[in-house]
Amino acid sequence: MAHALSKTGLLTPPQRGKAATTPGSGGTSLRAPRLPYVLLALAIAAGAAAAPNAAAQTGPEATALASTQGAPKSETSPPDQGTKATSPAQQERFTEEVVVTATRTDLPLEQLPLSVSVLSEKQIQTAPVLALDDLLRAVPGLNMRSGNSFSLYPNYNTLSMRGLGAPRALVLLDGIPLTDAVFSSVQWNQVPKSEVERIEVVRGGASSLFGSYAMGGTVNIMTRPVTERSLFAEAMGGSAGTYSGNLSFGTMIAERLGLGLDVRSLHTDGYIYKSEAVRGPIDVPTEAEITNAQIRADYSAPSGTSAFVRVNAISEDHGLGTPLSRTEHDRVQFSTGTERQLTGGSRLAATLFYVDQTFQVDNTRITSGARESEYLTNRQTTPANDLGGSLTWSRAVDERIPLLVVGLDLRHVSADSTRQDFNQAGALTGTQWTGGVQDFGGVFAEASYLATERFELLASARVDYWKNRDGYDLREPGIRTYYPSRDTLQFSPRVALHYEMTATTGLHAAIYQAFRAPTLRELYRGTLSKTVAVLGNPDLEQEKLTGGDLGIHLGHGSLRGEINAFYNRVENLVGRTLVSQTSSLSTYRTVNIGATRGQGLELIGSVTVAPGLDLDLGYAFSDSVTADYPDDPRVEGKKTPDVARNAASLSCRYAARSGVALSAQIRFQSATFMDLTNVDELDAHTTVDLFASYPLTDTLELIAIAQNVLDEEYLIDVEDGGEFGPPRQLFAGVRFRLPLGRQAADARGN
């Protein structure tokens, strides 16, 4: 039943919205200030001043960077949580594999009764990728759209796990949400690859700790804190007129206070993603311009207190394949956190973040079947704000209860969208304002219980309250629609077990309930592109997942393996159903589907074949279908959109003592569908990517990356005649890093 109340009268856009402009010669687009360029100027100035000091810090005074979750770890060690003994070979390969994301506090990887993958700094820095999303596509159990963050429509950069379909997983940056609260997309280009120290992937429902956004699991990208003077620079160029530069440096402005600046810029002329069979005069390369800048400060004290502050600003301009269609995205994020060691061995951690962003898209309509001309059919501008914070207390109670965690999360999200429609002559034909507010609050608790030396129970639960309010839809001429507030409570439990069968083999199992609240985009914001219109739905209910997994893991010497079987059922899955179709436009409505069912298998393995030679292998089978949809029984039994039934990857890395590094990554993905009826199919495909680096000196190296070496042609979208993924691309450049010293020599010997 619709809750809307319509009235007629004079329209005034809400105060939260921003005034719109009409297109034309010299027209002004709706954009936030280009703050990345302000930070760029600051970084260059500070870099020029700090470089001599960084260059001087190459001797014994240089120290290794510490592992962290946002802030540098203090010198005071966390309480002993019963770390199990490992063999010398295991210690050599899996040093410091302490996982934070799975429990919101530190626990050794081998103790976790959950399915977890950890990508090391070595894997990240030698991967044949330009951005992190391509690296994560090789991780078993992750579901991502084909393509990459440079070629996809920005809001298609979503993530899910275990056959749930996008977007149903939470991405964190040093424990701070990176997943966009309005669009559910991930701003991968906000994270400089050179700053990433490790990535933790936790599969399975995690709403019991992280709430709505973590229904399928979590990914935590953990960056390197500033603990010494350092300087990093990288310049690359290659195919499709692509060139990029990255400057990063840190300095100690006090004994325990570090300041870091990072600036990255990328330009690409792109490629024409329409096939030659449908290509017309209006089809042009999908160029992109990305500028990202970051300032951070890290503090660590012997007393056990640590803290960080980070300000990041990114500006992205993407062409969408025709002269008039494009997107512009400006995003500024402030985040800070602190952690303190309290008396009695407990720890208290707090975080706070704020995001201000504006997303604008110009959509066009093709005026002829031969794709000879187009016109701007609408311009949609969406400013949004996201404010949140968390407070977490943890401690080891005794030998039987080595972990106890309680915490609180709060979040406030608001968004307003202005859409202007135009006719072929360029005249404004209508304006629509939509928007709303979401408030979230959650309390959670978790405890680990060691029944015996071999058997561990990990239980967590969370209660979430959220409210949708101030929703509206205003249209000229004279239509007002206001939506009543709605609030909901949700309980999310998880129970996980770990049994150590032998010194090298363990069994883990988990059952859980999780949920996802519909976003402001799904509730209120409609979209209209070249050939597709999507209507929002203010009556959407939250998705509810019930699932579990069972797995066995092996760790022997340098060999690590894992086999997982999982099952999940989702009630009220949010999807799109076709409501009307013409020769030029398909109109969909966002709805709750009755239920989906998914089950599958994951195989994960890694081994050191020889000194310096490592292999990683992954395979995921996902059988995910619509199980129940009374409103349209035709889709029952159809495959879930955006989920490949089979996906496999093989990564090989070689590091010689001379400093030469080589890596190769092979990824296979079976066919996927974009719609519930399984009509719009994307190709199965295999891609091969390569990386090589050669040291010229202790501080300078040559690097080369080759992507899609076999020049595989595969669809990434079926809209408007079909769009293809990136062709073969080659890139080369140089890296410069200070200090190296003992740290670099040790790394080359591993």
C-alpha positions, 0 to 999 in steps of 0.5 A: 500500500502506498503511503504517498500523499499528493498535493498540487501547488507551487513547488519549492526545492527543499533547503537541503538540495542545491539549485540546478543549472540548465545545460548550454554553452558555458553552463555551470555544472553542480560540483563541490569545490575541487579540494583535491587540487588544494591538497595537491598544492599543499603536498607538493610544497610540503614534499619539496621541504621534506624530501632532503630530510627523507633522503637523509633517513636511510641508515640504521635510524630507519625503522620498519612500519608497524601493522595497524588499524588506522592508527599506529599500535602502541608499544604496549602489547595487547593482552595474551589471547592464547596464541597457538604455537606454530612451526618455524615455517609457518612463522616465516610465512604467516608472520603477524597474521593478526585479524581485526575485522572478524571480531573488531579486535585483534585475534590470530588468524589461525584462531578464527572460527570464520572463513578469512583471507588476508592479502599481504603487502607483498601480494598487493604491491606486486599485483598486476593491477592499477586499482584494488578492485582488480586485485579483489576480483581474484579472491574466492567468494567475492562477487563484483561486476565485470570490468574495473573501476576505470571502465565501469559506470561509477555506481556499478563499483559494488561488492557482494559475497557468496552469491547474494548479488550486489551490493551486499558487503561492507568495505572498510578503510582502516575500520572506517566505512568506505562503502557509499551509504547512498549508492552502495558503491565503493570508491576504490580510487580513494585508496592509493595502492602504495599505502596499503599494508594488508587487506582482510576479507571475512566471508559470511553474514557480519551484521552481528558486528557491523550492522546493515551494510555487512549482510554478506561479509566485510573487506577491511583495507588497512593502510600503513601509518606514518612512523618514520620519514619516507618518500615514495613517488611513482610515474606510469604511462601506457595504452589508451593515452593513460598516464598516472603519478603518485607522490607520498611522503611522511615525516615525524613532526614530533617524536611520536607524531607523524604527518603524511601526505599522498597525492595521486592523479590518473588520466586515460583517454579510454577505449570505445566500449561499443562493438564495431557491429553497433558503433556509430559516429557518436561513440567515443572513448570513455576517458577518465580524469581522477585526482586524489589527495590525502593528509594524515597524522598518526600518534602513538604513545608508550602508555598504550594510546594511539590516534589518527586523523585523515582527510581525503578528497577525490575528484573523478570525471568519467566519460560514458562513451558519447560526447554528451554523456558523463559523470562527475563525482567529488567526495571529501572524507574526514575520519579520525580514531583513537585507541587506549589501553586501560587498566586491567588489560582492557582497550577502548577504541573510538572512531568518527567520520564525515563524508560530503559528496556530490555526484552528477550524471548527464544522460543522453538519448540516441536520436537515430538507429545508426547512432549518428546523434544524441541530445542531453535528456536529463542531468541529475545531481545528488549531494549527500552527507554521511556522519558516523562514529563508533565506540568499542570496548574489549578485554580478555577476561580469563583463560576461558574467555579470552575475548569480550567486546561490546560496542556502539555505532551511530550513523546519519545519512542524508541525500537530495537529488535534482533531476532536470529533463530536456527535450531534443531542442535543449529546452527544460521540460521538467524538474524533479527533487527527491531525497530523504534522511536515514538514521542508524544506531546499533549496539553489539556484543561478542564473546569467545569461550574456550571450552577446551584447548581444542574447542572454541565458541565465538558468539556475537549479537547486535540490535539495530534501530534505523529510521527513514524520514523526511522523504519527498518527491517534488515535481514541476508543474505542481506535484508534491509527494511527502513520505511518512517516517518509518522505523525498524528494529532488527536483531542479528546473531552469529554463533561460530565454532572452531575445533582443532582436530590436529596441530595442522588441521581445524574445523570451523562452522558458523550460523548467522542472521544478517540484514540490509536496510534499503538505501536512500537511492533505492527508496526515493531516487529514480534514474533515467539513462539512455535506454533504462529508467529505474523507479524508487520505492519508498515502501521497501522492507529490509532484506533478511538473511539466514545462513551458515557455513562449514569448513576445514582448514589446513596449515602445514609449513608453507602450505595453507588450504581451506574448503568451505560449504555455505548456504543462505536464504534471503527474504525480501531481497531488493531487486528490479522488475520490468513494468513497461517497455518500448522500442527505446526505453525499458522502465523498472521498479525497485521491489522486494522479491519474495526470497532467494536461495544460495548455496556453494563451495569455496576452495582456497589454497596458497603455498611457497613452491620454492624460495621466493616463489608463491602460488595462490589458488581459488575457486568458488561455486555459487548456485544462487536463484530466486526461490519465491516471487509470488508477483512474478512466478516466471522468475522462480528458479532463475539465477541471481543477477551479477553472480557467476556460477563458477569463478576461479583464479590463479596467482603466481609471484616470484621475488629474486634476491636481486630485487627482480619481482614477477607476478601473473594473475589468471581469472576465469568467470562464467556467464552472469545475468543482469536481470531477474528474468535471465535475458540479459546475459554477460559473457564467460571470460578469462583474463590474464594479467602480468607484472614485472619490476626491475631495481636500478638502484636501492631506491629506484625500480622499473615497473611494467603491467600488462592487463588482459594479455590475451585481449579477451573480448567480453561484455560488461553491460547489455544496455544500448547495444552492449558494452565491452570490457577493457582490451589488452593494455600495457603500462610501464613506469618507475618507482622511487622509494626512501628510505629502504636500508635494512627493510628493503634488503630483508624484503628481497631475501624473503 
